[in-house]
Amino acid sequence: MTLTQLEIFSLVAELQGFTSAAHRLGISQSAVSHAIRSLEQELGVELLHRHQAQVELSDIGQQLLGRARAMLGLANTLHQEAADARGMRTGTLRIGSFGPTSSMRLLPKILKGYRAAHPGIEVHIHEGPDRQVIQWLDDRRIDVGFVVLPLERFDTFALMEDQMVALLPAGHPLAEYEAVSLKQLCCDPFVLTEAGSSELVSRLFSNARLSPNVRFRCSQLISTLETVGRGDGVTVVAEASLPLATDDRYVKRPLAPRIPRAIGLAVLDQRQSSPATLAFIEWATNTV
């Protein structure tokens, strides 16, 4: 069993296909098939079920995938520690990022200094909803991820705090208020952003025993802004996720009572994190 075989197996499982994995790795499809077949023969189990152009993990394959990713993560840490002894001239860092808050406000500033300090580290950015970042951490697809705190089962590092705000069409009666309650937002059509803090927003209303009149479910924040800007509904978003440029079609108002949202970085286990990951965390906490 080799690390190369485990890497190929992990990538085939992630992309659900031999051809896609071969293209990603820059090798032939026959080489990918040979690596998987050799690994299955050595282990004596079928790791993947082949279905024409797609494949899916067998039960034992699903079980062993987590082990394979753990071994690859450990191998990466070993390489990073060796690189650290040489001055961390080479290595790879996989970062999970969600939404405008981390991808547009935090990450560019952090990466600018990090890349200047460690130019030999190859940085891969994976973007998805915050819940997807958590899943990537669990699956060891990323080394570190931006998350909404608190998150008890990971090692976390606080970076910033913003607040949840009401977003209202310009000219809406509630725009005359200095702050808006969740109850007041239940009277209008509500826009829920599925890719943003939808779970947090839904939980806020649920905890207050309120039910917003959800009429729109938008997959992207920009769609939510357009819907509110047209006057079709109201919503609740994180203030830091809003564009820096002002838009006179909508206004934001603090919630009453104030509802903070903390953003930080998370890793599965700080003790097993690579030097490149730890350096990124240190740079981020000193930069933000």
Residue pairs with C-beta under 8 A, 6 or more apart in sequence:
1 39
1 42
1 43
3 71
3 72
3 75
4 35
5 35
5 36
5 38
5 39
6 39
6 68
6 71
6 72
7 25
7 72
8 21
8 25
8 32
8 35
8 36
9 35
9 36
9 39
9 47
9 65
9 68
10 65
10 68
10 69
10 72
11 21
11 24
11 25
12 18
12 21
12 32
12 36
12 48
12 55
13 48
13 55
13 57
13 61
13 65
14 141
15 21
15 24
16 54
16 55
16 56
17 53
17 54
17 55
18 29
18 32
18 33
18 36
18 55
19 29
19 53
21 32
22 28
22 29
22 31
22 32
25 32
36 47
36 48
39 47
40 46
40 47
40 48
43 64
45 58
45 60
45 61
45 64
46 58
46 60
46 61
47 57
47 58
47 60
47 61
47 64
48 55
48 56
48 57
48 58
48 61
49 55
49 56
49 57
49 58
57 65
66 139
66 140
69 139
69 140
69 141
70 140
72 140
73 140
73 143
73 272
74 272
76 91
76 92
76 143
76 274
77 272
77 273
77 274
79 91
79 274
80 88
80 91
80 274
80 275
80 276
80 277
81 274
81 275
83 89
83 90
83 91
83 120
83 275
83 276
84 275
88 118
88 120
88 121
88 275
88 276
88 279
89 120
90 120
90 121
90 122
91 118
91 120
91 121
91 122
91 274
91 275
91 276
92 121
92 122
92 123
92 124
92 276
93 121
93 122
93 123
93 124
93 143
93 144
93 274
93 276
93 277
93 280
94 124
94 126
94 141
94 142
94 143
94 144
95 107
95 123
95 124
95 125
95 126
95 142
95 143
95 144
95 145
95 146
95 280
96 126
96 127
96 128
96 132
96 133
96 136
96 137
96 141
96 142
96 144
96 145
96 146
97 103
97 107
97 125
97 126
97 127
97 133
97 145
97 146
98 127
98 128
98 129
98 130
98 132
98 133
98 146
98 147
99 129
99 130
99 195
99 196
99 197
99 221
99 238
99 241
100 221
100 240
100 241
100 242
100 243
101 146
101 162
101 238
101 240
101 241
101 263
102 146
102 263
103 125
103 127
105 240
106 146
106 159
106 160
106 263
106 284
106 288
107 125
107 146
109 287
109 288
110 280
110 283
110 284
110 287
110 288
111 123
113 283
113 287
114 121
114 123
114 279
114 280
114 283
114 284
115 121
115 123
117 279
117 283
118 276
118 279
121 276
121 279
126 133
126 136
126 141
126 142
128 136
129 194
129 195
129 196
130 146
130 147
130 148
130 197
130 199
131 199
133 142
133 145
133 146
133 147
134 145
134 147
134 151
134 266
136 142
136 145
137 145
137 154
137 266
137 267
137 268
138 268
140 268
143 267
143 273
143 274
143 276
143 277
144 265
144 266
144 267
144 273
144 277
144 280
144 281
145 265
145 266
145 267
146 159
146 263
146 264
146 265
146 266
147 154
147 156
147 263
147 264
147 265
147 266
148 197
148 200
148 261
148 262
148 263
149 156
149 158
149 262
149 263
149 264
150 156
150 262
151 264
151 266
154 266
154 267
154 268
155 266
155 267
155 268
155 269
155 270
156 264
156 265
156 266
157 264
157 265
157 266
157 281
157 284
157 285
158 262
158 263
158 264
158 285
159 263
159 264
159 265
159 284
159 285
159 288
160 240
160 262
160 263
160 288
161 260
161 261
161 262
161 263
162 238
162 239
162 240
162 260
162 261
162 263
163 238
163 239
163 254
163 255
163 258
163 259
163 260
163 261
164 197
164 200
164 201
164 204
164 236
164 237
164 238
164 239
164 255
164 259
164 260
164 261
165 236
165 237
165 238
165 239
165 242
165 252
165 253
165 254
165 255
166 174
166 180
166 185
166 234
166 235
166 236
166 252
166 253
166 254
166 255
167 224
167 225
167 228
167 234
167 235
167 236
167 237
167 242
167 250
167 251
167 252
168 174
168 175
168 180
168 228
168 234
168 250
168 251
168 252
168 253
169 175
169 228
169 229
169 230
169 231
169 232
169 234
169 249
169 250
169 251
170 248
170 249
170 250
170 251
171 231
172 188
172 231
172 234
172 251
174 180
174 184
174 185
174 234
174 253
175 251
175 253
177 184
177 253
178 253
178 254
179 253
179 254
179 255
179 256
179 258
180 253
180 254
180 255
180 256
181 255
181 256
182 204
182 205
182 208
182 210
182 212
182 236
182 255
183 208
183 210
185 212
185 234
185 236
186 205
186 210
186 211
186 212
186 213
187 213
188 213
188 233
188 234
189 213
189 215
189 216
189 232
189 233
189 234
190 212
190 213
190 214
190 215
190 216
190 233
190 234
190 235
191 214
191 215
191 216
191 217
191 218
191 224
191 227
191 228
191 232
191 233
191 234
191 235
192 198
192 201
192 202
192 212
192 214
192 216
192 217
192 218
192 235
193 201
193 218
193 219
193 220
193 221
193 223
193 224
193 235
193 237
194 217
194 218
194 219
195 218
195 219
195 220
195 221
196 221
196 224
196 237
196 238
196 241
197 237
197 238
197 241
197 261
200 261
201 235
201 236
201 237
204 236
204 259
205 211
205 212
215 232
215 233
216 224
216 227
216 232
216 233
218 224
218 227
221 237
221 241
224 235
224 237
225 242
225 243
225 247
225 250
227 233
227 235
228 234
228 235
228 249
228 250
229 247
229 249
229 250
230 249
236 255
238 261
239 252
240 261
240 263
242 252
265 280
265 281
265 284
265 285
267 273
267 277
267 281
270 278
273 281
